[in-house]
Amino acid sequence: MASSSSSSSSGLTAQSKYEVFLSFRGEDTRNGFTSHLAAALHRKQIHFFIDDEELKKGDEISPTILKAIETSDISIIIFSKDYAASKWCLNELVKILDCKKINGQIVIPVFYQVDPSNVRKQSGSFGEAFDEYEKNFPNMVQKWRDALTQASNISGYHESRTFRNEAELVENIVEDISEKLEDMSNSTDLDSFVGLNSRIEEMKSLMCLESHDVRIVGIWGMGGVGKTTIASVVFHQISRDFQGKCFVADVREESNKMGVIHVRDEVISRVLGENLKIGTPTIPQNIRKRLQRIKVLIVLDDVHDGFTQLENLVGGSDKFSPGSRIIITTRDKRVLDKCGVDNIFEVKGLEHSKALELFCRKAFRQNNRSHDLLELSQEVVCYADGNPLALEVLGSSLHQKRKQQWEDKLHNLKLISEPSIYKVLKISYDELNSEEKEIFLDIACFFNGEYIDFVTRIQDDPMSIRDRLNILIDKSLITISSYGNRLRMHDLLQEMGQIIVRQESVKEPCKRSRLWDHNDVYHVLKKNKEHRKQITWDFEAKFWGLRMLWRRLEVGRCFVRWLEACLVPPAAALVLECCCARWLEVLRAMGTAAGGL
């Protein structure tokens, strides 16, 4: 079996993307130098591949190891006394140098208790091995010689020079690898992430990296807006400056599966570089002291209010060494308040030009915009309202589609029907209590765009409704417009809320808790007369105040008198209370159907 080490996993398959591949002669160094190097890589949370002896059977390299070499960023070749005596090692070396030539893989030779000149000239123990190969493997000899010569000319490490002991050599190698990996990460073309550069710079500014105090910084915003992407890029750009580091993705999901204490123990284990199983709500004093001695970078992604160990872990600047930084991403602002966050970066949707660029990259696989589809593209972008997840999903779904297919998609545009978007957005809704869910659905169906004073005034308990609105704001489910003091819900969230109500009874609108579409209202009044009284009294109790809105309008007053003359009062209330935002459409619908009611 192949084995590997990772700070985030006990084992990776050969199909994984490795950061480092270790090539070595097992009989020489497996239980000595190589094991020390592997342990140091593990402490640094560097993903590496190290083979087991079981794989080394015969002369041909196994597919597992070939794949591991191909998918590694860096290969470390540990030349030891009997390295050349292994045909397996020599074949590994040839493959590694092929990857260097073809893929630009970084190769670091380590000359352990051997002179680089012996490797270069195939003298000493290396020469003795080739005396045998000349007789038995003449077709491979030149390829192996060329590989050894080429590898020995690459700048690397020689344990007998400069370093006082093996520990110092290992430390220098691992530090070099960390820097190379960091440089590779920083060289990633951020232009491929639309609109990300300015957000990264703003986030780093909030972190005050030059300061020596401990800072906790929050990234807050609705689902799909790009919080995780920002945190991930920042983590990779600055992590080399920290002694302990840890990025925990999907804290919400992991804590639900494994428990919050398990996740907390995982964070501490990664930061300290060893497998710790605390298992109790309280962190032992000796562990706390160790955390206080090292400068750490911790990212906790997608944290929810139920992660009770978070406050215990990161609350208080005295828990970590000066210069440490904690990043928390969440949809719930109350999580950040509870943890004493110093600064909050609120992630908003992309501005229109950037949103259009992102959509076009996904729809056309480039930023070049099809003139024929530009108007339709603009419609999609306006609908997505700057949400990167929505732009990417819908753009990908329209890739290589004909114009008619675009028009059909837009005609029935229900972006939230995409499972990946619906799943992401519904997480925050599912965490609301029953009263908060009711308010969310009310806004989605009736009050999006309404004045907040009006919405609170018509409720039985205005103070309670304000408290619940604040919770929805903290969870990034609604906002209050800076102009007009109106409630604002993202179109995707509004559509999600309306879908939730429709799913209460897909085929029978009369059984739903809310009706807002004039077609559904007409259907209930005309086709379901036996249900009128029950449904309308429910709505009258909940939305009695909406009648005042109608009675302020002259046409509304006429419509009220007409309804009360034609229908039982509760049925009139149903139309008035459920369709205030669409009253002209209802009026037209009811006018054409008056004879049948």
C-alpha positions as CSV (number, residue, x, y, z in Angstrom):
1,M,0.0,0.0,0.0
2,A,1.1,3.6,-0.7
3,S,1.1,5.8,2.3
4,S,1.3,9.5,2.7
5,S,1.2,12.1,5.4
6,S,-1.1,15.1,5.5
7,S,-2.0,17.6,8.2
8,S,-5.6,17.2,7.3
9,S,-5.8,13.5,6.6
10,S,-4.4,10.3,7.9
11,G,-4.0,9.0,4.3
12,L,-4.3,10.2,0.7
13,T,-4.7,8.0,-2.3
14,A,-2.3,8.1,-5.2
15,Q,-4.8,10.1,-7.2
16,S,-4.5,13.0,-4.8
17,K,-2.4,16.1,-5.5
18,Y,0.7,15.8,-3.5
19,E,3.0,18.7,-2.6
20,V,6.1,16.5,-2.2
21,F,7.3,13.1,-3.4
22,L,10.1,11.4,-1.5
23,S,12.5,9.2,-3.5
24,F,15.0,7.2,-1.4
25,R,16.7,3.9,-0.9
26,G,14.7,2.2,1.9
27,E,17.5,0.0,3.2
28,D,19.8,3.1,3.6
29,T,17.6,5.7,5.1
30,R,13.9,4.6,5.7
31,N,14.3,4.3,9.5
32,G,16.8,7.2,9.9
33,F,17.1,10.3,7.9
34,T,14.0,9.8,5.7
35,S,11.8,9.1,8.7
36,H,13.0,12.4,10.3
37,L,12.4,14.3,7.1
38,A,8.9,12.8,6.8
39,A,8.1,13.7,10.4
40,A,9.2,17.3,9.8
41,L,7.1,17.6,6.7
42,H,4.1,16.3,8.6
43,R,4.6,18.9,11.4
44,K,4.7,21.6,8.7
45,Q,1.4,20.2,7.3
46,I,2.9,19.5,3.9
47,H,1.2,16.8,2.0
48,F,3.8,14.2,0.9
49,F,4.0,10.7,-0.6
50,I,6.3,8.1,0.8
51,D,6.1,4.5,-0.5
52,D,5.9,1.3,1.4
53,E,8.3,-1.6,0.7
54,E,5.3,-3.7,-0.5
55,L,5.2,-1.6,-3.6
56,K,8.8,-2.3,-4.6
57,K,8.5,-5.7,-6.2
58,G,10.3,-6.3,-9.5
59,D,12.0,-3.6,-11.6
60,E,9.1,-1.7,-13.0
61,I,7.6,1.2,-11.1
62,S,4.0,0.6,-10.0
63,P,1.2,2.7,-11.4
64,T,0.6,4.0,-7.9
65,I,4.0,5.5,-7.6
66,L,4.0,6.8,-11.2
67,K,0.8,8.7,-10.5
68,A,2.2,10.0,-7.2
69,I,5.3,11.4,-9.0
70,E,3.2,13.0,-11.8
71,T,0.9,14.7,-9.3
72,S,3.5,16.1,-7.0
73,D,4.7,19.7,-7.0
74,I,8.2,18.9,-5.7
75,S,10.3,15.8,-5.7
76,I,13.1,15.2,-3.1
77,I,15.7,12.7,-4.2
78,I,17.8,11.4,-1.2
79,F,21.0,10.0,-2.7
80,S,22.6,7.6,-0.2
81,K,25.4,5.0,-0.5
82,D,23.4,2.3,-2.2
83,Y,20.9,4.4,-4.0
84,A,22.2,3.3,-7.4
85,A,22.1,-0.3,-6.4
86,S,18.3,-0.1,-6.7
87,K,17.0,-0.3,-10.3
88,W,13.7,0.9,-8.8
89,C,15.3,4.1,-7.5
90,L,17.0,4.7,-10.8
91,N,13.7,4.3,-12.7
92,E,12.0,6.7,-10.2
93,L,14.8,9.2,-10.9
94,V,14.2,9.0,-14.7
95,K,10.5,9.6,-14.2
96,I,11.1,12.5,-11.9
97,L,13.4,14.2,-14.3
98,D,10.9,13.6,-17.1
99,C,8.3,15.5,-15.0
100,K,10.8,18.2,-14.4
101,K,11.2,18.7,-18.1
102,I,7.6,18.3,-19.1
103,N,5.7,19.8,-16.2
104,G,8.3,22.1,-14.6
105,Q,8.3,20.0,-11.4
106,I,10.8,21.2,-8.8
107,V,13.5,18.7,-8.0
108,I,15.7,18.9,-4.8
109,P,18.6,16.5,-4.5
110,V,19.9,15.6,-1.0
111,F,23.3,14.0,-0.9
112,Y,23.2,12.0,2.3
113,Q,26.6,10.5,3.3
114,V,27.7,10.5,-0.3
115,D,29.8,13.0,-2.3
116,P,27.9,14.7,-5.2
117,S,30.9,14.0,-7.5
118,N,30.4,10.2,-7.0
119,V,26.8,10.6,-8.1
120,R,27.8,12.8,-11.1
121,K,30.6,10.6,-12.3
122,Q,29.1,7.3,-11.1
123,S,32.2,6.5,-9.1
124,G,32.6,4.9,-5.7
125,S,29.6,2.8,-4.7
126,F,27.7,4.3,-7.7
127,G,30.4,3.0,-10.0
128,E,30.2,-0.5,-8.5
129,A,26.5,-0.7,-9.2
130,F,27.0,0.3,-12.8
131,D,29.7,-2.4,-13.3
132,E,26.9,-4.9,-12.8
133,Y,24.4,-3.0,-14.9
134,E,26.7,-2.8,-17.9
135,K,26.5,-6.6,-18.1
136,N,22.9,-7.2,-17.3
137,F,21.0,-4.1,-18.4
138,P,23.0,-2.5,-21.3
139,N,19.9,-0.9,-22.8
140,M,19.2,1.1,-19.7
141,V,22.6,2.1,-18.5
142,Q,23.0,5.3,-20.5
143,K,19.6,6.6,-19.5
144,W,20.4,5.9,-15.8
145,R,23.8,7.5,-16.1
146,D,22.4,10.6,-17.8
147,A,19.7,10.9,-15.1
148,L,22.3,10.7,-12.3
149,T,24.5,13.3,-13.9
150,Q,21.6,15.7,-14.5
151,A,20.3,15.3,-11.0
152,S,23.7,15.9,-9.4
153,N,24.0,19.2,-11.2
154,I,20.8,20.5,-9.6
155,S,21.3,22.8,-6.6
156,G,20.5,20.8,-3.5
157,Y,21.7,19.8,0.0
158,H,24.9,18.0,1.2
159,E,24.7,16.9,4.8
160,S,28.4,17.1,5.4
161,R,28.7,20.7,4.5
162,T,27.4,23.8,6.4
163,F,25.0,21.8,8.7
164,R,26.1,20.9,12.2
165,N,23.8,17.9,12.4
166,E,20.9,16.1,10.7
167,A,18.3,18.0,12.6
168,E,19.6,21.3,11.2
169,L,19.7,19.8,7.7
170,V,16.1,18.6,7.9
171,E,15.0,21.9,9.2
172,N,16.6,23.7,6.3
173,I,15.1,21.4,3.7
174,V,11.6,21.7,5.1
175,E,11.9,25.5,5.3
176,D,13.1,25.6,1.7
177,I,10.2,23.4,0.6
178,S,7.7,25.6,2.5
179,E,9.0,28.7,0.8
180,K,8.9,27.1,-2.6
181,L,5.3,25.9,-2.1
182,E,4.3,29.4,-0.9
183,D,5.9,31.0,-4.0
184,M,4.0,28.6,-6.2
185,S,0.8,29.5,-4.4
186,N,1.5,33.2,-4.7
187,S,2.2,32.9,-8.4
188,T,-1.3,31.7,-9.0
189,D,-2.9,34.1,-11.5
190,L,-5.5,35.9,-9.4
191,D,-6.9,37.4,-12.6
192,S,-8.6,34.1,-13.1
193,F,-10.8,35.1,-10.1
194,V,-12.9,38.0,-11.3
195,G,-12.9,40.9,-8.9
196,L,-10.8,39.1,-6.3
197,N,-7.7,41.3,-6.2
198,S,-9.3,44.3,-4.5
199,R,-11.1,42.0,-2.0
200,I,-7.9,40.3,-1.0
201,E,-6.1,43.6,-0.4
202,E,-9.0,44.9,1.7
203,M,-9.0,41.8,3.7
204,K,-5.2,41.9,4.3
205,S,-5.5,45.5,5.3
206,L,-8.1,44.6,8.0
207,M,-5.7,41.9,9.3
208,C,-3.0,44.5,10.1
209,L,-0.3,41.9,9.4
210,E,2.5,44.3,10.5
211,S,1.0,44.5,14.0
212,H,2.3,42.2,16.7
213,D,-1.0,41.9,18.6
214,V,-3.4,39.0,18.2
215,R,-6.3,39.7,15.8
216,I,-9.5,37.9,14.9
217,V,-11.0,38.9,11.6
218,G,-14.4,37.9,10.3
219,I,-15.6,37.4,6.7
220,W,-19.4,37.8,6.6
221,G,-21.9,37.5,3.8
222,M,-24.7,35.4,2.2
223,G,-24.1,32.0,0.8
224,G,-22.3,31.7,-2.5
225,V,-20.8,35.2,-2.4
226,G,-17.1,34.2,-2.2
227,K,-16.2,34.1,1.5
228,T,-14.3,30.8,1.3
229,T,-12.4,31.9,-1.8
230,I,-11.2,35.0,-0.1
231,A,-10.1,33.2,3.0
232,S,-8.3,30.5,1.1
233,V,-6.3,32.9,-1.1
234,V,-5.3,35.0,1.9
235,F,-4.3,31.9,3.9
236,H,-2.0,30.7,1.1
237,Q,-0.4,34.1,0.6
238,I,0.5,34.7,4.2
239,S,0.8,31.3,5.9
240,R,4.6,31.0,5.5
241,D,5.0,33.7,8.2
242,F,3.4,31.6,10.9
243,Q,4.8,28.7,12.9
244,G,1.5,26.9,13.2
245,K,-1.3,27.1,10.6
246,C,-4.6,25.4,9.9
247,F,-7.4,25.8,7.4
248,V,-10.6,24.0,8.4
249,A,-13.1,23.9,5.5
250,D,-16.8,23.4,6.1
251,V,-16.8,23.7,9.9
252,R,-20.6,23.5,9.9
253,E,-20.7,20.2,8.1
254,E,-17.7,18.7,10.0
255,S,-19.1,19.6,13.4
256,N,-22.5,18.2,12.4
257,K,-20.9,14.9,11.4
258,M,-18.1,14.5,13.9
259,G,-19.1,16.8,16.7
260,V,-17.7,20.2,17.7
261,I,-15.1,18.8,20.1
262,H,-13.6,16.6,17.4
263,V,-13.3,19.7,15.1
264,R,-11.7,21.7,17.9
265,D,-9.2,18.9,18.6
266,E,-8.4,18.7,14.9
267,V,-7.6,22.4,14.8
268,I,-5.3,22.2,17.8
269,S,-3.6,19.0,16.4
270,R,-2.9,20.7,13.1
271,V,-1.5,23.8,14.7
272,L,0.8,21.9,17.1
273,G,1.7,19.3,14.5
274,E,0.7,16.2,16.3
275,N,-2.3,14.0,16.8
276,L,-4.0,15.1,19.9
277,K,-7.3,13.6,21.2
278,I,-8.4,15.9,24.1
279,G,-12.1,14.8,24.0
280,T,-13.3,17.1,26.7
281,P,-15.0,20.5,26.5
282,T,-12.1,22.2,28.4
283,I,-8.7,22.6,26.8
284,P,-6.0,21.4,29.2
285,Q,-3.7,24.0,30.7
286,N,-0.5,22.5,29.2
287,I,-2.1,22.7,25.7
288,R,-3.1,26.3,26.2
289,K,0.5,27.1,27.2
290,R,1.8,25.5,24.0
291,L,-0.6,27.5,21.9
292,Q,0.6,30.7,23.6
293,R,4.2,30.0,22.6
294,I,3.7,29.9,18.8
295,K,2.5,32.4,16.2
296,V,-0.5,30.8,14.5
297,L,-2.7,31.3,11.5
298,I,-6.1,29.6,11.8
299,V,-9.0,29.8,9.3
300,L,-12.3,28.4,10.3
301,D,-14.6,28.3,7.3
302,D,-18.4,28.4,7.3
303,V,-18.9,28.6,11.1
304,H,-22.4,28.5,12.5
305,D,-23.8,29.6,15.9
306,G,-24.0,26.0,17.1
307,F,-20.2,25.6,17.0
308,T,-20.0,26.1,20.8
309,Q,-16.3,25.3,21.1
310,L,-15.3,28.2,18.9
311,E,-15.5,30.8,21.6
312,N,-13.6,28.5,23.9
313,L,-10.9,28.1,21.3
314,V,-10.4,31.6,19.9
315,G,-12.1,33.9,22.4
316,G,-9.6,36.2,24.0
317,S,-6.3,37.5,22.6
318,D,-4.3,36.0,25.4
319,K,-4.8,32.4,24.0
320,F,-2.2,32.8,21.3
321,S,1.3,34.2,20.8
322,P,1.6,37.8,19.6
323,G,1.2,38.2,15.8
324,S,-1.3,35.3,15.6
325,R,-4.3,35.7,13.2
326,I,-7.6,34.0,13.3
327,I,-10.0,34.2,10.3
328,I,-13.6,33.2,10.6
329,T,-16.0,33.0,7.7
330,T,-19.7,32.9,8.5
331,R,-23.2,33.8,7.3
332,D,-24.2,34.7,10.9
333,K,-22.8,38.0,12.2
334,R,-23.7,36.9,15.8
335,V,-20.9,34.3,15.6
336,L,-18.4,37.0,15.1
337,D,-19.8,39.1,17.9
338,K,-19.6,36.2,20.3
339,C,-15.9,35.5,19.4
340,G,-14.8,39.1,19.9
341,V,-13.9,39.7,16.3
342,D,-11.8,42.8,15.8
343,N,-12.7,43.6,12.3
344,I,-15.4,42.3,9.9
345,F,-15.1,42.2,6.1
346,E,-18.6,42.2,4.7
347,V,-18.6,40.5,1.3
348,K,-21.1,41.9,-1.1
349,G,-22.1,40.9,-4.6
350,L,-19.9,41.7,-7.6
351,E,-20.5,45.0,-9.3
352,H,-22.3,44.7,-12.6
353,S,-19.3,44.9,-14.9
354,K,-17.4,42.2,-12.9
355,A,-20.5,40.1,-12.7
356,L,-20.9,40.2,-16.5
357,E,-17.2,39.3,-16.9
358,L,-17.5,36.3,-14.6
359,F,-20.7,35.1,-16.3
360,C,-19.1,35.4,-19.8
361,R,-16.1,33.4,-18.7
362,K,-18.3,30.6,-17.7
363,A,-20.8,30.8,-20.6
364,F,-18.3,31.5,-23.4
365,R,-15.1,30.1,-21.7
366,Q,-13.6,33.5,-22.2
367,N,-14.3,37.2,-21.4
368,N,-15.2,37.9,-25.1
369,R,-18.9,38.5,-25.2
370,S,-21.1,37.3,-28.0
371,H,-22.8,40.3,-29.5
372,D,-25.8,38.1,-30.4
373,L,-26.2,37.0,-26.8
374,L,-25.2,40.2,-25.0
375,E,-28.7,41.3,-24.2
376,L,-29.6,37.9,-22.8
377,S,-26.4,37.8,-20.8
378,Q,-27.3,41.2,-19.2
379,E,-30.7,39.7,-18.2
380,V,-29.0,36.8,-16.5
381,V,-26.5,39.0,-14.7
382,C,-29.2,41.3,-13.4
383,Y,-31.1,38.3,-12.1
384,A,-28.1,36.8,-10.3
385,D,-27.5,40.2,-8.7
386,G,-23.8,39.8,-8.2
387,N,-23.8,36.4,-6.5
388,P,-20.6,34.6,-7.9
389,L,-22.0,31.1,-7.3
390,A,-25.2,31.9,-9.2
391,L,-23.2,33.5,-12.1
392,E,-20.9,30.5,-12.4
393,V,-23.6,27.9,-12.2
394,L,-25.9,29.5,-14.7
395,G,-23.1,30.6,-17.0
396,S,-21.9,27.0,-17.1
397,S,-25.4,25.7,-17.8
398,L,-25.7,27.9,-20.9
399,H,-22.2,27.1,-22.3
400,Q,-22.4,26.1,-26.0
401,K,-26.2,26.4,-26.0
402,R,-28.1,27.9,-28.9
403,K,-29.8,31.3,-28.7
404,Q,-33.3,29.6,-28.5
405,Q,-32.1,27.6,-25.5
406,W,-30.9,30.7,-23.8
407,E,-34.3,32.3,-24.4
408,D,-36.1,29.3,-23.1
409,K,-33.9,29.2,-20.0
410,L,-34.5,32.9,-19.3
411,H,-38.2,32.6,-19.9
412,N,-38.4,30.0,-17.1
413,L,-35.6,31.5,-15.1
414,K,-35.6,29.8,-11.8
415,L,-32.0,30.0,-10.8
416,I,-32.6,28.6,-7.4
417,S,-33.8,25.4,-8.9
418,E,-30.1,24.6,-9.5
419,P,-29.4,22.1,-6.7
420,S,-26.0,23.5,-5.9
421,I,-27.4,27.0,-5.3
422,Y,-30.5,25.9,-3.5
423,K,-28.4,23.7,-1.1
424,V,-26.0,26.5,-0.3
425,L,-28.7,29.2,0.4
426,K,-31.1,27.0,2.3
427,I,-28.5,26.3,5.1
428,S,-29.1,29.6,6.7
429,Y,-32.9,29.2,6.5
430,D,-32.7,25.8,8.1
431,E,-31.0,27.2,11.2
432,L,-33.8,29.7,12.0
433,N,-36.3,28.9,14.7
434,S,-40.0,28.6,13.7
435,E,-40.8,32.3,14.4
436,E,-37.8,33.5,12.4
437,K,-38.7,31.2,9.5
438,E,-42.2,32.7,9.4
439,I,-40.9,36.2,9.2
440,F,-38.4,35.2,6.4
441,L,-41.2,33.6,4.4
442,D,-43.4,36.7,5.0
443,I,-40.7,38.9,3.5
444,A,-40.1,36.6,0.6
445,C,-43.7,36.4,-0.3
446,F,-45.0,39.9,0.6
447,F,-42.7,42.4,2.1
448,N,-39.5,42.6,0.0
449,G,-39.0,46.3,-0.7
450,E,-41.5,47.5,1.9
451,Y,-40.7,50.1,4.5
452,I,-39.5,48.5,7.7
453,D,-41.7,50.8,9.8
454,F,-44.8,49.6,7.9
455,V,-43.9,45.9,8.3
456,T,-43.3,46.3,12.1
457,R,-46.4,48.5,12.7
458,I,-48.9,46.0,11.4
459,Q,-47.5,43.2,13.6
460,D,-49.0,42.4,17.0
461,D,-45.6,42.8,18.7
462,P,-43.5,45.4,16.9
463,M,-40.5,45.0,19.2
464,S,-40.4,41.3,18.8
465,I,-40.5,41.6,15.0
466,R,-37.6,44.1,15.1
467,D,-35.5,41.6,17.1
468,R,-36.2,38.9,14.5
469,L,-35.4,41.1,11.6
470,N,-32.1,41.9,13.2
471,I,-31.4,38.1,13.4
472,L,-32.2,37.8,9.7
473,I,-29.8,40.7,9.0
474,D,-27.1,39.0,11.0
475,K,-27.5,35.8,9.0
476,S,-27.2,37.7,5.7
477,L,-30.8,36.8,4.8
478,I,-32.0,40.4,4.4
479,T,-30.6,43.9,4.4
480,I,-32.0,47.3,5.1
481,S,-31.5,49.7,2.2
482,S,-29.4,52.8,2.9
483,Y,-32.1,54.9,1.2
484,G,-35.7,54.8,2.3
485,N,-35.2,52.3,5.2
486,R,-36.7,49.5,3.2
487,L,-36.4,45.7,3.6
488,R,-34.2,44.2,0.9
489,M,-33.9,40.4,0.2
490,H,-31.7,39.1,-2.6
491,D,-33.7,37.7,-5.5
492,L,-32.2,34.3,-5.0
493,L,-33.3,34.2,-1.4
494,Q,-36.7,35.5,-2.2
495,E,-37.2,32.8,-4.8
496,M,-36.0,30.2,-2.4
497,G,-38.5,31.3,0.2
498,Q,-41.3,31.2,-2.4
499,I,-40.3,27.7,-3.4
500,I,-40.4,26.6,0.2
501,V,-44.0,27.8,0.4
502,R,-45.0,26.2,-2.9
503,Q,-43.6,22.9,-1.7
504,E,-46.1,22.9,1.2
505,S,-48.6,21.8,-1.5
506,V,-47.4,21.7,-5.0
507,K,-50.7,20.9,-6.7
508,E,-53.2,22.6,-4.3
509,P,-52.4,26.3,-3.6
510,C,-55.3,26.4,-1.2
511,K,-53.3,24.3,1.2
512,R,-50.3,26.6,1.2
513,S,-49.6,29.0,4.1
514,R,-49.2,32.0,1.8
515,L,-50.6,33.1,-1.6
516,W,-49.0,36.1,-3.5
517,D,-49.4,35.2,-7.1
518,H,-52.6,36.5,-8.7
519,N,-53.1,33.3,-10.7
520,D,-52.9,31.2,-7.5
521,V,-55.4,33.5,-5.8
522,Y,-57.8,33.3,-8.7
523,H,-57.5,29.5,-8.7
524,V,-58.3,29.3,-5.0
525,L,-61.3,31.6,-5.2
526,K,-62.8,30.0,-8.3
527,K,-61.8,26.4,-8.1
528,N,-61.8,25.8,-4.3
529,K,-64.8,27.7,-2.9
530,E,-65.2,25.1,-0.1
531,H,-61.7,26.2,1.3
532,R,-62.3,29.9,1.3
533,K,-63.4,30.4,4.8
534,Q,-60.7,28.3,6.5
535,I,-57.8,29.8,4.4
536,T,-58.9,33.3,4.5
537,W,-59.4,33.5,8.2
538,D,-55.9,32.2,8.7
539,F,-54.6,35.0,6.6
540,E,-56.9,37.6,8.1
541,A,-55.4,36.8,11.5
542,K,-51.9,37.2,10.2
543,F,-52.1,40.1,7.7
544,W,-55.1,42.1,8.7
545,G,-53.1,45.3,8.4
546,L,-52.5,45.0,4.7
547,R,-56.1,46.1,4.1
548,M,-55.1,49.5,5.2
549,L,-52.7,49.7,2.3
550,W,-55.4,49.0,-0.1
551,R,-57.8,51.4,1.4
552,R,-55.4,54.2,0.9
553,L,-55.8,53.8,-2.9
554,E,-59.0,55.0,-4.6
555,V,-59.0,52.0,-7.0
556,G,-58.4,49.8,-4.0
557,R,-61.5,51.2,-2.2
558,C,-63.6,50.5,-5.2
559,F,-62.1,47.0,-5.5
560,V,-62.8,46.4,-1.8
561,R,-66.5,47.3,-2.2
562,W,-66.8,45.1,-5.3
563,L,-65.1,42.1,-3.5
564,E,-67.3,42.5,-0.4
565,A,-70.4,42.6,-2.5
566,C,-69.4,39.5,-4.5
567,L,-67.6,37.3,-1.9
568,V,-67.8,36.4,1.7
569,P,-65.7,38.9,3.7
570,P,-62.9,36.4,4.5
571,A,-62.5,35.7,0.8
572,A,-62.2,39.4,0.2
573,A,-59.5,39.6,2.9
574,L,-57.6,36.8,1.2
575,V,-57.2,38.7,-2.0
576,L,-56.5,42.0,-0.2
577,E,-53.9,40.6,2.2
578,C,-52.1,38.2,-0.1
579,C,-51.8,40.3,-3.3
580,C,-51.1,43.9,-2.2
581,A,-47.9,44.0,-4.3
582,R,-49.8,42.7,-7.5
583,W,-53.2,44.4,-7.0
584,L,-53.5,45.6,-10.6
585,E,-52.9,42.1,-11.9
586,V,-55.4,40.7,-9.4
587,L,-58.0,43.4,-10.4
588,R,-57.6,42.4,-14.1
589,A,-57.9,38.7,-13.3
590,M,-60.9,39.2,-11.1
591,G,-62.5,41.6,-13.5
592,T,-62.4,39.0,-16.3
593,A,-63.7,36.3,-14.1
594,A,-66.4,38.2,-12.1
595,G,-69.2,36.4,-13.8
596,G,-68.0,33.0,-12.7
597,L,-67.4,33.9,-9.0
